[in-house]
Amino acid sequence: MESVSAETSGPLAQLADEIRTEAWTLALSVVEEGLREDTIPPLARLGRIGQLGDMPTFIAELAEHLVHPKPERLHRGSPLAALVRDHAREREALGFAPRDIVTEFLVLRRVLWRLVLDRSTDFEASDVFVFEERLHAMIDSLVTECVVAYFDRATSELAHKARHDPLTDLLNHTSFTHELELELERAKRYSSSVTLVFFDVDDFKEINDAHGHPAGDQVLRRVAQLLRAELRRSDLAGRMGGDEFAALLVESDPNTGETFLDRLNAGLSELESGEAGVPLAISAGLSRYPEDGEDTGTLFAVADRRLYEAKRASVA
């Protein structure tokens, strides 16, 4: 049955050509059915182009699959799967819930099946069966890809939130410490060095008291942005709590930490004169593996002690 119905000159090929030619009209039918009785509520908020989305493209792919079924077209990682994921992401950005996106494809199946029934007198029963089988397989694949894409994104977002500070989007204390431990293991394995930079914002409590917590939060966000901008791609940054930050400089030499702090202080000077709106300065302490210690606790303790030595020296 499959070999007979796969011929490109029979009724199924003619139907595929009609579907391909009428892709935009059929997509409009999907939109109209989605709007009817509020089946897909977010559609009502969009203009016509937004309502159609990538539906005409999906319909053309379905037509192609009807006469030239290729299992790889339905596999994850295929161009069609990537198109479906992009469609789902765009729909979510427009306020579609996952059920709305799934419903959209189920409506598409109904619209196409209705077209087949309207032409059913032109087909053999075997052709109708093959079309139905392929249509269901394709729509099921699209729906599955949408659902998987949604859960992939949701899982990724949850994992990101679990590892990052919500105010600055830097690594949180636990995640930064864990990454430092991993880098120390690599440094020991390959006999390399790493530098830990630990610093806080001077007079942060006074900034909060004088300008309010929103201003304090803005200072922390801007310091975090500056910190991130000064790092190499291989380096890491974290907010360790309150106004305390840390940076991990991998594959570093003895001067790397001081050079990094010079750039950071230069950037803070620009913030002080412009965007921050309040004077900004930091006190910092550096520690290095292996000279100052071989574990995270020791490196933090050394950096913390040097931070407070720098702070006392600045007010002496």
SULJO-V167448 format. One record per residue. N is the residue number from 0. RES is the residue in one letter. PHI is phi in whole degrees, -180 to 180 (* if undefined). NEAR is the number of other ideal C-beta (glycine too) atoms within 8 Angstrom. D_FIRST is the distance of its C-alpha to the first C-alpha in whole Angstrom. Layout:
BEGIN
n;res;phi;near;d_first
N;RES;PHI;NEAR;D_FIRST
N;RES;PHI;NEAR;D_FIRST
END
This chain:
BEGIN
n;res;phi;near;d_first
0;M;*;7;0
1;E;-66;6;4
2;S;-70;5;6
3;V;-68;7;5
4;S;-75;12;6
5;A;-83;10;9
6;E;-62;8;11
7;T;-93;7;14
8;S;-120;4;15
9;G;-93;9;13
10;P;-58;9;14
11;L;-66;15;13
12;A;-65;11;15
13;Q;-65;9;18
14;L;-64;14;17
15;A;-61;12;18
16;D;-62;9;21
17;E;-66;10;22
18;I;-62;16;22
19;R;-64;11;23
20;T;-67;6;26
21;E;-98;8;27
22;A;-56;13;27
23;W;-68;8;31
24;T;-64;7;31
25;L;-66;14;28
26;A;-63;12;30
27;L;-63;9;33
28;S;-65;9;31
29;V;-63;13;30
30;V;-62;13;34
31;E;-61;8;35
32;E;-71;11;33
33;G;-67;13;35
34;L;-79;11;38
35;R;-67;7;38
36;E;56;3;40
37;D;57;7;40
38;T;-61;9;37
39;I;-125;12;37
40;P;-52;6;41
41;P;-63;12;41
42;L;-60;10;40
43;A;-66;7;43
44;R;-89;6;45
45;L;-107;9;43
46;G;-76;5;43
47;R;-62;7;40
48;I;-64;5;39
49;G;-65;8;40
50;Q;-64;11;38
51;L;-71;12;35
52;G;54;8;35
53;D;-96;10;32
54;M;-58;12;30
55;P;-58;11;29
56;T;-66;9;28
57;F;-60;14;25
58;I;-64;15;24
59;A;-64;11;24
60;E;-65;11;22
61;L;-62;12;19
62;A;-61;13;19
63;E;-65;11;18
64;H;-68;13;16
65;L;-62;14;14
66;V;-103;11;13
67;H;-129;8;14
68;P;-67;9;13
69;K;-131;6;16
70;P;-54;6;17
71;E;-65;6;21
72;R;-66;11;21
73;L;-99;11;21
74;H;-78;8;23
75;R;-63;6;27
76;G;92;5;29
77;S;-75;10;27
78;P;-57;5;28
79;L;-67;10;26
80;A;-61;12;28
81;A;-64;9;31
82;L;-63;11;31
83;V;-65;13;30
84;R;-63;11;33
85;D;-64;9;35
86;H;-61;13;34
87;A;-63;13;35
88;R;-65;10;38
89;E;-67;10;39
90;R;-64;13;38
91;E;-61;12;40
92;A;-63;6;43
93;L;-90;10;43
94;G;98;7;43
95;F;-76;11;40
96;A;-80;7;39
97;P;-53;10;36
98;R;-65;6;35
99;D;-67;12;36
100;I;-68;15;33
101;V;-64;11;31
102;T;-60;11;31
103;E;-58;14;31
104;F;-74;13;27
105;L;-68;10;26
106;V;-65;13;28
107;L;-58;13;26
108;R;-60;11;22
109;R;-63;9;24
110;V;-63;12;25
111;L;-69;13;21
112;W;-67;10;20
113;R;-63;8;23
114;L;-62;12;22
115;V;-63;14;18
116;L;-63;7;20
117;D;-66;6;22
118;R;-106;10;20
119;S;-60;8;17
120;T;-69;4;19
121;D;-89;6;17
122;F;-114;13;14
123;E;-77;6;11
124;A;-58;6;11
125;S;-66;9;7
126;D;-66;12;8
127;V;-62;11;11
128;F;-63;9;9
129;V;-63;12;8
130;F;-60;14;11
131;E;-60;10;13
132;E;-62;8;12
133;R;-71;11;13
134;L;-62;14;16
135;H;-62;9;17
136;A;-63;9;17
137;M;-68;12;19
138;I;-65;12;21
139;D;-59;8;22
140;S;-65;9;22
141;L;-63;12;25
142;V;-63;11;27
143;T;-60;8;27
144;E;-63;13;28
145;C;-63;16;31
146;V;-66;10;32
147;V;-63;9;32
148;A;-61;12;34
149;Y;-63;12;36
150;F;-70;8;37
151;D;-61;8;38
152;R;-67;10;40
153;A;-63;8;42
154;T;-65;8;42
155;S;-63;8;44
156;E;-65;8;46
157;L;-65;8;47
158;A;-64;8;48
159;H;-64;8;50
160;K;-64;8;52
161;A;-69;6;53
162;R;-101;8;54
163;H;-120;11;56
164;D;-71;10;59
165;P;-67;5;58
166;L;-80;9;61
167;T;-106;9;61
168;D;65;7;57
169;L;-83;14;59
170;L;-57;12;58
171;N;-80;11;60
172;H;-55;9;63
173;T;-64;6;60
174;S;-69;11;58
175;F;-63;16;60
176;T;-62;9;62
177;H;-63;8;59
178;E;-65;12;58
179;L;-62;14;62
180;E;-60;9;61
181;L;-65;8;58
182;E;-66;12;60
183;L;-65;14;63
184;E;-62;8;61
185;R;-66;10;59
186;A;-62;14;63
187;K;-66;9;64
188;R;-67;6;62
189;Y;-107;6;62
190;S;54;5;66
191;S;-112;8;66
192;S;-120;11;67
193;V;-133;15;66
194;T;-120;14;69
195;L;-103;16;69
196;V;-110;15;70
197;F;-125;15;71
198;F;-147;14;73
199;D;-133;11;73
200;V;-87;13;75
201;D;-65;10;78
202;D;57;7;80
203;F;-65;12;76
204;K;-61;6;78
205;E;-65;7;81
206;I;-62;13;78
207;N;-61;11;76
208;D;-65;6;79
209;A;-81;6;81
210;H;-118;9;77
211;G;93;6;75
212;H;-63;6;72
213;P;-58;6;70
214;A;-66;12;72
215;G;-63;12;72
216;D;-63;9;68
217;Q;-63;9;68
218;V;-61;14;70
219;L;-63;13;68
220;R;-65;10;64
221;R;-70;11;66
222;V;-62;15;68
223;A;-63;15;64
224;Q;-63;8;63
225;L;-65;12;66
226;L;-59;13;65
227;R;-62;9;61
228;A;-68;7;62
229;E;-87;9;65
230;L;-85;11;62
231;R;-76;5;60
232;R;-61;4;57
233;S;-82;5;57
234;D;-84;10;60
235;L;-131;12;60
236;A;-138;14;62
237;G;-146;16;62
238;R;-98;14;64
239;M;-91;10;66
240;G;134;5;67
241;G;57;6;70
242;D;-104;7;71
243;E;-97;10;70
244;F;-128;15;68
245;A;-142;13;67
246;A;-132;13;65
247;L;-115;16;64
248;L;-106;15;65
249;V;-87;12;63
250;E;49;7;64
251;S;-102;10;67
252;D;-103;5;71
253;P;-60;4;74
254;N;-98;6;74
255;T;-61;10;71
256;G;-63;12;72
257;E;-65;8;75
258;T;-63;8;73
259;F;-62;13;70
260;L;-65;12;73
261;D;-61;8;75
262;R;-66;9;72
263;L;-65;14;71
264;N;-66;10;75
265;A;-63;8;74
266;G;-67;11;71
267;L;-65;13;73
268;S;-63;8;76
269;E;-68;9;74
270;L;-64;13;73
271;E;-60;11;76
272;S;-86;5;77
273;G;-136;6;74
274;E;-66;6;71
275;A;-68;10;72
276;G;82;5;76
277;V;-137;10;77
278;P;-61;4;79
279;L;-127;12;77
280;A;-153;10;77
281;I;-129;12;76
282;S;-115;12;78
283;A;-133;12;76
284;G;-130;16;76
285;L;-117;13;74
286;S;-144;15;73
287;R;-131;14;72
288;Y;-97;14;70
289;P;-101;9;71
290;E;-61;5;75
291;D;-100;9;75
292;G;161;11;73
293;E;-120;7;70
294;D;-139;7;68
295;T;-62;9;67
296;G;-60;7;70
297;T;-67;11;73
298;L;-63;16;71
299;F;-66;11;71
300;A;-63;9;75
301;V;-66;12;76
302;A;-64;15;75
303;D;-65;10;76
304;R;-63;9;79
305;R;-70;12;79
306;L;-60;14;78
307;Y;-72;10;81
308;E;-65;9;83
309;A;-66;11;82
310;K;-66;10;83
311;R;-66;8;86
312;A;-65;7;87
313;S;-72;8;86
314;V;-105;5;88
315;A;-74;4;91
END
